[in-house]
Amino acid sequence: MSDTPPDRLSVNPASPHYDADILARGVGIKFKGEEKTNVDEYCVSEGWVRLAVGKAVDRKGNALTVKLQGPVEPYFQSGVAEGEPEA
């Protein structure tokens, strides 16, 4: 696995951009220089994040989100994924 997070990632299992292995490793997001903990999906190349809005959900149980434009900086929170040998 590389040391850089993917260009686009989602926490929703129904999304084609969902990757459980990468999410298990822990991905942090800095949006416009601020740490965000409520990110539902992001895209670095297009420069946007989709943030969950409170605890509201739609009728299918998905979190309501808002899409914001700006610089996105994803990073791995842990240096080594679980199960991988340390170098």
ABEGO torsion letter per residue (X at the ends): XBABBBABBBABAABAABBAAAAAAEBBBBBGGBBBAABABBBAAAGBBBBBBEABBBAAGBBBBBBBBEBBBBBBABABBBGBBBX
